[in-house]
Amino acid sequence: MDQWWGNRAASAEAAVTTRHLDRLWGLPGTQLGVVGWPSTRKDRAFGTWHYWWQAHLLDTLIDAQLRDPQPERAGRIRRQIRGHHLRNIGRWTNSYYDDMAWLALALERAGRLVGVGRPGALATLGRQLLGAWMPELGGGIPWRKQDRFFNAPANGPAGIFLARYHSLHRAQQTADWIENTLIDPETKLVFDGIKAGSLVRAQYTYCQGVVVGLETELAVRTGEERHRDRVARLVAAIGEHMTHGGVLRGAGGGDGGLFAGITARYLALAATTLPGESAADVATRDAAAGIVLASARAAWDNRQSVDGLPLFGAFWDRAPEIPRPGVAPGKLVGGAVTESAAPERDLSVQVSGWMLMEAAHTVAGR
């Protein structure tokens, strides 16, 4: 079964590699993901910069290297990191704490798991995330600098990174802040965030996913039952409120294209690493695995095939539209990227589908 999903993950990787990967500005030793396919001239020139999409592309390349270690892919990982740094004007940081947390997670995994270390970058990003803690203002860490919106998509990945990067106490503080501030008492899902003391009550799949990931990391590293209990409660809530027929709910293209893939990544983490041998622990791992595999089956069954390679939909429970040249691309609006007129053209959607296939491979082999 795991080889079956491994083959599908390899096909998804080939699709993204073929359609989206290119040198940055033609520079040797670099690589980034072109943000749309079919691409515009601006896309190919990397005239738009979606920092966090590229971080997830890097993280998924690492997934693939763990599945099937290859010297060629290790080179891609190095080129992706170099391309990211150059396109970000020679810096690792930007103004968005969620962006920096995603890159920190990918770079930490690159060093620890596949031997492509960037300790200076991790130290820089770690200082940013540790220094952003603002309990006196209601946080948590904010979404971006000079902002007072404290949200799950920044605190969740920051907490996971800090748990892995020798700041376990702050990771636990982050998890407790989320538990005490952002949990919906009715559904037990995670609200998006809090601003000026008022809850932003939107509930997105990836908010749930990153909190599953954070609480799983803490369950592994501390052995404390409360973290296992929180994972169990949230996995059950995802299954009840964030799926259709067991398949994770889509959020379109643009930034939303990554939401379900991120959730699948951290459900797979729970399915494979959540400790405990009680009936409840086993049931939680099985439930997390079930959502990943049901979503992956749906995404694969509904895929389109273009030149023999898969094209995934923005909604995994329905057939995608094959984008045509000239389709209007998404735009940057208020710090977020909207979807293209055909969301399947967006790199975010295709990386998310690939991420899902890698998660299914991991879960199937547990």
N, C-alpha and C positions, 0 to 999 in steps of 0.2 A: 504493500500500500504506500509506504513512504517513497519508494522508487517511482511509483506512478505519479505522485505529487511532485517528486523531484524533476521528472521529465517536463511536467507542466510549468514548474518554476523556471526551468531552463529555457523553455519556449517564450515565456514572458520576458525573461532577461534578454533574449535575442531580439525580441520585438522592440524593446526600449533602446537597446544598443544600436540597432539598425536605423531606427527612425529618429532618434533624439540625440545621441551622443556625438559631440564634435569638439574640435579644438577651440579654445578661446582665442578669438582674433587671429587664428592661424598659428599661434605660438606653439612650438614644440614642447612636449612635456606637460601639456595642459589638456583639460577636458571639462566640459560642463554639459548639462542637459539643455537642448534647445526646447523652449517652453511650449511650442506648438508644432503639430504635424497634421496636415501639410504646413510648412513653415512660411513665414513672411521674411522679407529681406531684413527687417528689424530683428526678428527672432534669431536669424542666423548670425547676425552681428552682435548678439547678446546686448541689444539696446535696452531691453528691460531686465531687471534684476530681481528675481524671486529667491531671496536668500534661503528661506526655509524649505522651499521645494528642493533646492540643491542639497541641503542637509539630509533630507529624506532619501534622495537618490543615493547619496553616499552610504547611508545606513543600510539601504537595501542591497547595494553592492557587497557590503560586509556580510549580510545574510547569505548571499550567493556564494561568497568565498568559504563560508563555514559549511555550506552544503556540498561544495565541490571545489576544493582548493586548487587554484591554477595560477602559475606565475603571471600569465597575461592579465588576469583579473586583478592581481595585486598591483600590477602596473596601472590599471585603470583607477584603482583606489588612490594611488599616489597622485595621479594626474588630476583626479577630481578635487583632491584637497588643495593642490597647487592652484588649480583654476579658480577655486572658490576664493582663495586668499587674494589672488591677483584681481579678480573681478570686483572684489570688495575693497578695492583701492589700497591693497597692501595691509589690510587690517583683518582681525578675526571678529571684531565687535561691530555692533551697530546700535541703533536706538531702541531696539525691541528685545525685551528680555525673553519672550517666548522663542524668537528666532535663535538667540544665543544659546538657549537651553537645548534646542534641537541639534545645533551644530556640536555643542559640547558632548551630548550623548553619542553622536556618531563618531567623533574623534576619540572619545574614551574607548569605545568598542574597537575602533581601528587599531589602537595601540595594544589593548589588552588581549584581543582575540586573534588578530591577523598580523601583528608585528609591524604595523605602520604607525609609529608613535609620533606625536606632536606635543611633547610635554610643555613647551612654552605656551602654545595655544591653549592647552587645558588650564594652565595656571592663570592665564589672562581671563579666560571665560569664567573660571571658578571665582575669581575675585569679583567680577561683575555680579554674579548671581548671589554670592554671599553678602555683598555690600548693599544689595537692593532691598533687603529685609526691612519692613516698615510697620512693626506692630503698633507704633504710636499713631499711625494714620489708618489703621484698620486692616493692614496686611499681615502676612503674605508679602509677595513681591508684586509690583505693578506689571501691567502688560508692556508698557514702554516707559522710557525716561520722560520726566516732566509730566507724568500722568498719574491719576489716582484711581484707576480702574484695576482692581486686584482680581485676577481671573484664574480659573482652573487650567486653561491652556498654557499659562506661563508657570504657575506654581507646580503643576503635575510633573512636567518634564524636568524642571529645575530640581525638584525633590528627588526624582529618580537618579539624576546625575550626581547630586550631592550624596545620596546613599552609597553610590559606587565610588565616589571620589573623596573618601576620608572625612566626610562631614555628616556622619550619621545622626548626630544630635539635631542639626538643622533640618535634615530630612524628616525626622520625627516631628519637629515643630511644624513643618509644612503640612504633613499629613493631618496632624491634630487641628491645625487652622482650617483646613478644608472640611474636616469632619464637623467642626463646631460652627462653621460659617456658611457652607455651600450645599449641604445635604438637604434635599427636599423631604420634609417629614412624611409626605404622603406616598410618593413613588419610590423614595430612597435613591433616586438619581442625583447627579451632581448638577447644580445650577452653574451657569456660565461664570458669574462673578459678582462682585459687589463694588458699587461706586457711590461715594458720599453717603455711606450707610444704608443704601438701598440695594436690594438684590436685583441683579439682571437675571431674570428667571428663565431665559432661553436654556434649552437642554440639548446639547450636541453629542453625537456619538463619541467624538474624540475626548471630550471632557471626561466621560466615563472611562475610556480606555487608559488615559494617563493616570487616573487615580487607581484603577486596578493595578497598573504597573508599579506605582509608588508603594501601595500597600503590600503587594507581593514581595517587592524588594525588602521591605521592612520586616515582613513575616520571616523571610529567609535569614536575614541578618540579625534579628533580635530574638527570634523564637517566641515573641509575645503573641498570645492568643487573640488579642484585640485586633491585630492586623489581619489575621486569618479570617476572623469574623466579618470584618469590613469587606474583604474580598468576596466572601460568600454572599453577603447581602447585595453587593453591587453587581456581581455576575448574574444573580437571580433577577435583579431589576433590569439589567440590559436585555436579558432574554424575554422579559415580560413586556417592556416598553420601547425597546430600541431595535426590534426585529420585526420583519413581516414573514410569517411562515418559517421562522428560524433564521432568516437571512438578514444580516445587518442592514439597516436603513441607509440609503444613499443621501448625499447632500449636494448633488450636482457637480459642476466643474469648478474651475478656479480654485481658490483655497479649499473650498468644500470637497473637492475631489480627493483630498488626502484623509478626510476625517475617518471614514470607515476602515481604511487600511491601517491607520494608526491604532484603532480599536482592536483590529484583528491581531496586530503585533503583540499587544499587551495581554489580550486574552490567551494567546499562545504561550506567553511567558507564565501566566497563571497555570495554564494546563500542564506545563512541563516542570515547573519549579516550586509551586506552592507546597509548603511542607505540611505534614500531618497525615495520620492514617485513620482518623475517625471516619465514620460514615459521611459526615458533613463535608470533610475535606475531600474525600474521594468524589462525592457528588459535585462539588464545586469545580474540581479539575475536569470532570467529565462534561459538565455543562459548558465550561469555557471552550473545551475542545469541540463540542458539538456545534456551537455557534460558528467557530472558525471553519469547520469542515462543511457545514451546510452552506455557508456563504461562498466558500471556494467552489463547491459543486455548482451552485447557481451561476456564479460569475463565469466559470468555464463553459457550462452548457449554453449560456446565452451569448458568448463571445461571437464576434465576427472574425473571419479569417481574411487577412490581406497579404497576398504574396506568401501564403503558407504560415503566417505568424499571427498570433492572437491580437485582437483589438478589444479591450474591455470597456464595458459600459460604466457610466457614472452611477447607475443604479444596477446592482448586480442581479436583481430579479427580473430584468427585462433586457431585450436585445438592444445593443447600441446602434447608433447611427454612424455610418462611415463618413468622416468629415471630408469635405471637398476643398480644393484650393480656393482661396478667396473668402473663406468663412471668416466673419468678423472675430478678432481675438478679444479676450477679456481685457479689462482695464483695472488700473489701480485706483481704488476709491476709498478714502478714509482709512488708509493703512491696510486694506484688504484687497485681494485680487478677485474680480468678478469672473464668471465663467465665459468662455467663448460661446458664440452662437450655436456651435455644435460642441458640447462639453467634452466629447471624446477626443477632440484635438489636443486637449490640455495635458501637458506632461504630468501634472498632479494626478489625473485620473488613471493614466497608464502605470505610473509608479505605484499607485495604490493597489491596482490589480496584481502587479508583480509582487508587492509586499504581501498580499493575501496568499498568493501561491507559495511563497517562502514560508509563511506562517503555517499553512496546511501541511507542507512537507515536515516541518518541525513537529507539529502535533501528531501526525500520522506515525512518526517514528518513536513516540514516547514509550 
